[in-house]
Amino acid sequence: MKIRTLLVDDEPHALEVLSNYLQNFPDIIVAGKCSTAIQAFQLLQQEKIDLMFLDIKMPGLTGTELIRSLKNPPKVIFTTAYQDYALDGFELNAVDYLLKPIPFDRFLRAIDKVFHILQIATPATETTDIPKSQDRDIFLYLKVDRKLVKVNVKEIYWIESIRDYVKVITKEKVLITKQKISVLEALLPEDDFIRVHRSFIVSISKIQAYHSHAVDILGQEIPIGRNYKADCQRRLKLAY
């Protein structure tokens, strides 16, 4: 069974994050993307949709108002930056309620619930625990020179932001894509990567040495920003 899915959010980067996450699940088909609840309502009259990722606070018609207007709504996962709407979400029998920015491991738990409800073989392990990234391959799909390039996150050493672009550095190659570093940060497993600077995210396992002002990877010294120093010191002490 293929799960036909609709993404509804008035923030383009939020739609992009969800789309990138869903590329890891071949049983889930993105049947449409909408920037308003009104557009989603119109599409739902024409298309069979099994699952909807739905933002709550949108102009014109909210996500919860959309669900209340539907006689037979699809399964819904609410996505929002506002925790105050959680009660409304669960009163509407939502499968899950995801707070932005959505970590990938939290997203996996929501997908696991969907697969269980729809009685599809779960992408997780036989237990209810979601496997950590070191136990399963997680991929990013980066648009490079009009192609989508598949990158295993285990191969990433660091990511560097350069204005509207990012450089993704692996041992074998450097990929440059037009993207915000914050979007890639949301896609990476948070246990394995750390933001050390406004312009840098690094793989914790690839760090060869560090001190209070920088980390060393592949002979490259990457600065630790003042606003990130406390978190870096805490997490790197635990990792080493």
ChimeraX attribute file (.defattr): number of C-alpha atoms within 10 A of each C-alpha:
attribute: neighborCount
match mode: 1-to-1
recipient: residues
	/A:1	9
	/A:2	10
	/A:3	20
	/A:4	18
	/A:5	22
	/A:6	24
	/A:7	23
	/A:8	28
	/A:9	25
	/A:10	18
	/A:11	13
	/A:12	12
	/A:13	14
	/A:14	21
	/A:15	19
	/A:16	15
	/A:17	18
	/A:18	20
	/A:19	16
	/A:20	17
	/A:21	21
	/A:22	18
	/A:23	15
	/A:24	15
	/A:25	11
	/A:26	9
	/A:27	16
	/A:28	18
	/A:29	18
	/A:30	18
	/A:31	17
	/A:32	16
	/A:33	21
	/A:34	20
	/A:35	17
	/A:36	22
	/A:37	26
	/A:38	18
	/A:39	12
	/A:40	21
	/A:41	16
	/A:42	11
	/A:43	17
	/A:44	16
	/A:45	10
	/A:46	8
	/A:47	12
	/A:48	14
	/A:49	20
	/A:50	19
	/A:51	22
	/A:52	25
	/A:53	23
	/A:54	28
	/A:55	29
	/A:56	25
	/A:57	20
	/A:58	19
	/A:59	12
	/A:60	10
	/A:61	14
	/A:62	16
	/A:63	27
	/A:64	20
	/A:65	13
	/A:66	17
	/A:67	20
	/A:68	11
	/A:69	11
	/A:70	12
	/A:71	7
	/A:72	8
	/A:73	16
	/A:74	19
	/A:75	20
	/A:76	23
	/A:77	24
	/A:78	23
	/A:79	28
	/A:80	23
	/A:81	14
	/A:82	13
	/A:83	12
	/A:84	9
	/A:85	15
	/A:86	18
	/A:87	10
	/A:88	12
	/A:89	21
	/A:90	14
	/A:91	9
	/A:92	13
	/A:93	11
	/A:94	17
	/A:95	18
	/A:96	21
	/A:97	22
	/A:98	21
	/A:99	17
	/A:100	14
	/A:101	16
	/A:102	17
	/A:103	18
	/A:104	20
	/A:105	18
	/A:106	14
	/A:107	19
	/A:108	17
	/A:109	17
	/A:110	17
	/A:111	21
	/A:112	20
	/A:113	15
	/A:114	21
	/A:115	18
	/A:116	13
	/A:117	11
	/A:118	13
	/A:119	10
	/A:120	14
	/A:121	12
	/A:122	15
	/A:123	17
	/A:124	16
	/A:125	11
	/A:126	9
	/A:127	7
	/A:128	11
	/A:129	10
	/A:130	17
	/A:131	15
	/A:132	13
	/A:133	17
	/A:134	12
	/A:135	8
	/A:136	12
	/A:137	13
	/A:138	19
	/A:139	19
	/A:140	18
	/A:141	16
	/A:142	20
	/A:143	15
	/A:144	12
	/A:145	11
	/A:146	8
	/A:147	9
	/A:148	12
	/A:149	14
	/A:150	12
	/A:151	17
	/A:152	12
	/A:153	20
	/A:154	17
	/A:155	16
	/A:156	20
	/A:157	20
	/A:158	24
	/A:159	24
	/A:160	19
	/A:161	21
	/A:162	15
	/A:163	11
	/A:164	10
	/A:165	14
	/A:166	20
	/A:167	18
	/A:168	22
	/A:169	17
	/A:170	18
	/A:171	10
	/A:172	7
	/A:173	10
	/A:174	12
	/A:175	16
	/A:176	19
	/A:177	18
	/A:178	16
	/A:179	18
	/A:180	15
	/A:181	23
	/A:182	15
	/A:183	15
	/A:184	17
	/A:185	20
	/A:186	17
	/A:187	23
	/A:188	22
	/A:189	19
	/A:190	15
	/A:191	14
	/A:192	17
	/A:193	20
	/A:194	21
	/A:195	23
	/A:196	24
	/A:197	20
	/A:198	16
	/A:199	18
	/A:200	21
	/A:201	25
	/A:202	24
	/A:203	22
	/A:204	20
	/A:205	14
	/A:206	18
	/A:207	19
	/A:208	12
	/A:209	12
	/A:210	17
	/A:211	12
	/A:212	13
	/A:213	15
	/A:214	18
	/A:215	22
	/A:216	16
	/A:217	19
	/A:218	12
	/A:219	10
	/A:220	11
	/A:221	13
	/A:222	21
	/A:223	19
	/A:224	24
	/A:225	18
	/A:226	12
	/A:227	11
	/A:228	14
	/A:229	17
	/A:230	13
	/A:231	13
	/A:232	23
	/A:233	17
	/A:234	10
	/A:235	13
	/A:236	16
	/A:237	9
	/A:238	8
	/A:239	10
	/A:240	9
